[in-house]
Amino acid sequence: MSAPPFAFADLLRSEAYPQRPENVELLETHISWVFLAGERVYKVKKPVDLGFLDFTAQERRRFFCAEELRLNARLAPGVYLGVATIGRDAEGRLAVGAPGAPAEPCVEMRRLPADGMLDRLAERGAIGPREIEALAALLATFHAEARADAEVAVHGSWERVRFLCDENFAALQPWAVHAAGENELVARERLALLREGTHAFLDEHEALFRRRVRERRVVEGHGDLHAGNLCFVDGRPIAFDALEFAARFRCADVACELAFLTMDLKRRGERALAAALAARYAELARDEELAILLPFYETYRALVRAKIAALRAGLPVHDHAAATEAREYLALAEEALPPRRAPAPLPSALPLLSTHREEAHAMNVLFHFENYTLHDADREKLRSELDVLGRVVEPFPVKDLHVHMHRHPHNHEFQLKFDLHLPGQVLFTGERGPNYHPAFTECAKQMIAKVKAYKDQLGHKREWSDARHDRHGS
């Protein structure tokens, strides 16, 4: 544990707090000491200079305590109570609210229920449609109302995003250079491929990044939106612990903010939840381009976390748990990295077919893929995935194909999402090609249910050509 600016043994006493809690616990992060005192929490900022933040002077710590209150009032109203002061009482002991030196500032908060934290809910499999809906609504509303002026927008510019990406690669480079034995976090070739893929995406989509700034999609967001910083209280989501110390990390494209949470959910094995959250957010925020940017920003967010874990691991590596964490995030970054070139638009003829022809074509897809043999492990994984999807996707039915294709004739995402072959291929062969998107799995779940019902109605198998002939007389 890092040395504090004062001996805090006094702060582990119940008498050090106005509420006289029954017990006091001490937690530590890389930038704070956190005292859990009954129904209250007191956060003391460490006097550290980490380059990207400088808390060495007490006045700076006081300023950032006030910033923490200001920023968290947006998504956690009523949780952050004020800036308190730690001083010495008449007996010379440290206590909250005492008038004597050192007059150390700290943030006072209400304590949130541990069992309501999103990471705990994910562990218990307790995240369902209502939680996804509430989260998506909270974030869509927050982003719509957040600051998006010129001072904020500069942080989401194409140039700044490229700089931040290169900053990550530069920080990880020492581990690539010394990739051997226990020091191997990422091979030089793997890091080079990640860098090349990132630069390729930025080059291919420069116009998109610039358009996002003009459309006010770059906002002063939360900055640290992962499952550990979200809590449900009486069914209402609260996002706390917003990043106060650096505007360049807090101000970003809304896709970058959401990507931190979807990436974190994927790391916890909740891929279906991540996909459902992204889809619902995009709908509520009317953000048709989110699907293009989300994989890129998931890669970026995973690299940020890999960098932080690598710094904790050290070089030579001495913290092996942190090294393992860094490797996990690097694998996530590789998985999320978008294809080098955007997929070409698929023909829009299929979604424009009549309802009967859609059903007949879906039947053919089902019959074709039923011939594939699934190993028991794959079949069990599929069954588990479908169970989760059934819980998550139910309140978000796939919209009418005609409406989407008429409204978005050039949107690759909608064309891919509603093409029947790709979802069928994902479910029945396990193949996930370069055009794969998690939304395919959701679409496939509903498509297969519809096809099976239609198949049962017919009572026997028919090929596409036969079904088309029977239904349309051609």
Number of C-alpha atoms within 10 A of each C-alpha: 8 12 9 14 13 10 10 15 9 15 20 18 18 17 16 23 21 11 12 13 16 10 11 18 13 15 11 14 11 12 18 18 20 18 19 20 25 17 12 19 23 25 22 24 26 22 18 17 12 11 6 9 12 17 19 15 12 17 12 16 22 21 15 21 23 17 16 21 23 14 19 21 17 18 20 18 13 11 19 22 15 15 18 21 23 23 20 20 16 9 6 12 17 28 24 22 18 20 15 17 13 15 18 20 26 25 22 22 20 16 15 18 11 12 13 19 20 24 21 16 18 17 12 10 11 11 19 18 19 14 20 21 18 17 21 24 19 17 22 21 14 17 22 14 12 17 17 23 13 13 12 22 22 19 23 25 21 20 14 15 20 15 12 16 20 15 13 19 19 11 17 23 17 16 23 20 13 17 15 12 8 13 21 18 25 23 15 17 10 14 18 15 13 19 15 13 19 22 16 15 18 19 13 12 17 13 11 15 20 14 14 19 23 14 9 20 21 29 28 27 29 28 22 20 23 20 21 16 16 22 24 20 13 7 11 13 23 22 26 24 19 23 19 22 20 13 15 17 19 22 26 27 29 27 24 27 28 29 27 24 23 28 28 25 22 16 15 13 13 19 19 24 25 21 24 23 26 23 21 20 23 18 15 14 17 11 15 15 15 22 20 18 19 24 23 22 27 29 27 25 26 25 25 24 20 29 23 17 21 26 18 19 21 15 15 11 19 13 15 15 12 19 22 16 19 27 17 17 23 24 18 21 25 18 12 18 20 24 17 14 12 14 12 8 14 15 11 17 9 16 22 16 14 11 13 13 18 17 21 24 22 24 24 20 22 23 17 14 16 13 10 10 11 14 9 9 9 14 14 12 12 16 12 12 17 19 12 18 23 17 15 23 25 14 11 13 10 16 9 11 19 14 12 17 18 12 11 14 13 13 16 19 21 22 21 22 22 24 21 24 18 22 29 25 21 19 21 21 15 13 13 15 11 12 16 18 20 20 21 25 23 25 21 25 20 17 20 19 11 14 21 14 11 15 19 10 9 10 9 7 14 16 15 18 12 15 19 18 11 12 11 10 8 8
